[in-house]
Amino acid sequence: MFDKYSKIFDVRGHQYHQAMAEQPNVRDQEFNNIVRIADLKEGISVFDIPSGGGYLFNYIEYDTDFTQVETSKAFYDYANKNAGVDNLYCEDIAKLPIADEKIDRIISLAGLHHIEDRMPFYREAKRVLSNDGLLCIADVLEGTGADRFLNMFVDENSSEGHKGLFINQSDIQQIENAGFIVNKSEIVDYFWCFDNVENMVDYSKKMFGVNQCSDENILKGIEKYLGYKVVGGEVQMNWSLYFIQAKA
């Protein structure tokens, strides 16, 4: 089910992780937004699916039972370096080796657009979440600037391509059909923040595996599809995700 994601990030996960390691605070607003809608509390169990290189844990301020779930071996190896965190390598996130109603929160940030059929994952999330547990998703919304940047510019300028199957209203229907009550669903506009334009270009190149055009053309792609501005010496690149909170 998640083999497309695994194949992509087994190839370019090291570049993605390099971007995150070199500039770890670029996506602070993004991570803080998903933590906000997760409504975390002391002592609850939290699953980060898929966890990428293990970045979300750095934004968790509560003492939780935190598990990182990955299907990419490259990402799993990076995430496994986080101390005090459980790590689970799982080839299919629609088949979690977890008993029914054992998890309080599932957080999924910007990974589900690599799944063609998300319904099995939504059903599995409903199975493993406790009564009143929450499924919290943030991903690119179909038709937005982030969609066009990824599926047009990145797709044209990366040897791996990019054919994201982005969130749309059918996801809300599928989540409800899986047995959830959708409490929140909203597009949130925010910024990825950089020290300078050169860092913005370098980060975007590594994050998305853009290896078939010049830095100058990467900047043009950002200007065309996303836009950015300089405020008080900080470079703010426009980004947005669709945030969903659903109760089991």
C-alpha positions in Angstrom: 0.0 0.0 0.0 2.8 2.4 0.9 5.4 1.0 -1.5 5.4 4.2 -3.6 6.4 6.3 -0.6 9.0 3.8 0.4 10.7 3.6 -3.0 10.8 7.4 -3.3 12.4 8.0 0.1 14.7 5.0 0.0 16.2 6.9 -2.9 16.1 10.5 -1.8 15.5 10.3 1.9 19.1 11.2 2.7 18.7 14.5 0.8 15.5 15.3 2.5 17.1 14.5 5.9 20.1 16.6 5.0 17.8 19.6 4.4 16.1 19.1 7.7 19.4 18.7 9.6 21.0 21.7 8.1 18.0 24.0 8.6 15.9 22.4 11.3 13.6 25.3 12.1 12.4 26.1 8.6 9.1 24.3 9.1 8.5 25.3 12.7 5.1 26.8 11.9 4.0 23.6 10.1 4.9 21.2 13.0 3.5 23.5 15.6 0.2 23.7 13.7 -0.2 19.9 13.6 0.7 19.6 17.2 -1.9 22.2 18.0 -4.8 20.3 16.5 -3.6 17.1 18.0 -4.8 18.3 21.5 -2.0 16.5 23.3 -2.1 15.6 27.0 0.3 14.1 29.5 0.6 10.3 29.4 -1.3 9.6 26.2 0.0 7.4 23.4 0.9 9.1 20.1 1.8 7.5 16.8 3.5 9.5 14.1 2.6 7.9 10.7 4.7 8.1 8.6 7.4 9.7 10.7 10.0 10.6 8.0 13.3 11.2 9.7 11.7 11.6 13.1 11.2 15.4 13.2 7.8 15.8 14.8 9.0 14.5 18.2 11.1 17.6 18.7 7.9 19.6 18.9 6.1 17.5 21.5 6.2 19.3 24.9 4.1 16.8 26.8 5.4 13.5 28.3 3.8 11.1 25.9 4.2 7.5 24.9 5.5 8.4 21.4 6.0 5.9 18.5 7.5 6.7 15.1 6.2 4.5 12.3 8.0 4.4 9.0 7.9 2.3 5.8 11.1 3.7 4.2 14.2 2.0 5.6 16.3 5.2 5.0 13.9 7.3 7.0 13.5 4.6 9.7 17.3 4.6 10.2 17.3 8.4 10.8 14.3 8.4 13.0 15.7 5.5 15.1 18.4 7.9 16.4 15.8 9.8 18.6 16.3 8.9 22.2 13.4 7.9 24.3 11.1 7.2 21.4 9.7 3.8 20.2 10.3 3.1 16.5 8.3 0.7 14.3 9.3 -0.3 10.8 6.1 -1.3 9.0 5.8 -2.1 5.3 2.1 -1.2 5.2 0.5 1.4 7.4 -2.9 -0.1 6.8 -1.7 -3.2 8.7 -0.4 -2.0 12.0 0.8 -4.6 14.4 -1.3 -3.0 17.2 -4.3 -4.3 19.1 -7.7 -2.6 18.8 -8.3 0.7 20.5 -4.7 1.0 21.9 -3.7 4.5 20.6 -4.9 7.9 21.7 -3.5 10.0 18.8 -2.4 9.3 15.2 -0.6 12.2 13.6 0.1 12.1 9.9 2.0 15.0 8.4 2.6 15.4 4.6 2.9 11.7 3.8 -0.5 10.5 2.8 -0.4 12.1 -0.7 1.8 9.2 -1.7 -1.0 6.7 -1.2 -3.4 6.2 -4.1 -6.1 4.6 -2.0 -6.2 6.0 1.6 -9.4 4.3 2.7 -7.6 1.2 4.1 -5.4 3.5 6.3 -8.4 5.4 7.5 -10.1 2.2 8.5 -7.0 0.9 10.2 -6.6 4.2 12.1 -10.2 3.8 13.4 -9.4 0.2 14.5 -6.4 1.1 16.6 -7.6 4.4 18.1 -9.1 4.4 21.5 -12.6 5.7 22.1 -12.4 9.5 21.7 -8.9 9.1 20.1 -8.0 11.6 17.4 -6.7 11.2 13.9 -4.9 14.4 12.9 -3.8 14.9 9.3 -2.0 17.7 7.5 -1.3 17.4 3.8 -1.3 19.4 0.6 -4.8 20.4 -0.6 -5.6 19.7 -4.2 -5.5 22.8 -6.4 -3.3 25.0 -4.2 0.0 26.6 -5.0 1.8 23.8 -3.1 0.1 21.2 -5.3 1.2 23.0 -8.5 4.7 23.6 -7.2 5.1 19.8 -6.4 3.2 18.2 -9.3 4.3 20.7 -12.0 7.6 22.3 -11.1 9.2 19.5 -9.0 7.8 16.8 -11.3 9.4 18.5 -14.3 12.8 19.1 -12.6 13.4 16.0 -10.4 14.7 12.8 -11.8 12.3 11.0 -9.3 9.3 13.1 -10.5 6.4 14.0 -8.2 2.9 12.8 -8.7 1.2 13.6 -5.4 -2.4 12.5 -4.9 -3.4 15.4 -2.8 -6.2 15.8 -0.2 -9.6 16.7 -1.4 -13.2 16.6 -0.2 -13.5 12.9 -0.9 -11.0 12.4 1.9 -13.4 13.9 4.4 -16.1 11.6 3.1 -13.8 8.5 3.4 -12.8 9.5 6.9 -16.4 9.7 7.9 -17.2 6.5 6.2 -14.5 4.8 8.2 -16.4 5.7 11.3 -14.9 9.0 12.4 -16.5 12.3 13.3 -14.6 15.2 11.6 -14.2 18.0 14.1 -12.0 20.3 12.1 -11.0 20.7 8.5 -9.3 23.8 7.4 -6.7 25.2 5.0 -3.9 26.9 7.0 -1.5 29.4 5.3 1.9 29.9 6.9 5.6 30.3 6.0 8.7 28.3 5.7 11.3 30.6 7.1 15.0 31.1 6.0 18.0 33.2 6.8 18.4 34.2 3.1 17.2 33.4 -0.4 20.2 31.1 -1.1 19.2 28.9 1.9 15.6 28.8 0.6 16.8 27.5 -2.8 19.2 25.0 -1.3 16.6 23.6 1.1 14.0 23.3 -1.6 16.5 21.5 -3.9 17.4 18.9 -1.3 13.9 18.6 0.3 12.3 17.8 -3.1 15.2 16.2 -5.0 15.2 18.9 -7.6 18.3 17.9 -9.6 17.5 18.8 -13.2 17.6 22.6 -13.2 19.7 25.5 -11.9 19.4 27.3 -8.6 18.2 30.3 -10.6 15.3 28.3 -12.1 14.5 26.8 -8.7 14.0 30.4 -7.4 11.9 31.2 -10.5 9.7 28.1 -9.7 9.3 29.3 -6.1 8.3 32.8 -7.3 5.9 31.4 -9.9 4.0 28.8 -7.8 4.5 29.8 -4.2 5.9 33.3 -3.7 8.0 34.6 -0.9 8.9 37.9 0.9 11.6 39.3 3.0 10.5 40.6 6.4 13.1 42.0 8.9 15.9 40.0 7.3 13.9 36.8 7.3 12.9 35.1 4.0 9.3 33.8 4.3 8.3 31.3 1.6 4.5 30.7 1.3 3.2 27.3 2.1 -0.1 25.8 3.1 -1.6 22.5 4.2 -5.1 21.2 4.8 -5.5 20.2 8.4 -8.1 17.6 9.6 -8.9 16.5 13.1 -11.3 13.5 13.4 -12.6 11.8 16.5 -12.8 8.0 16.6 
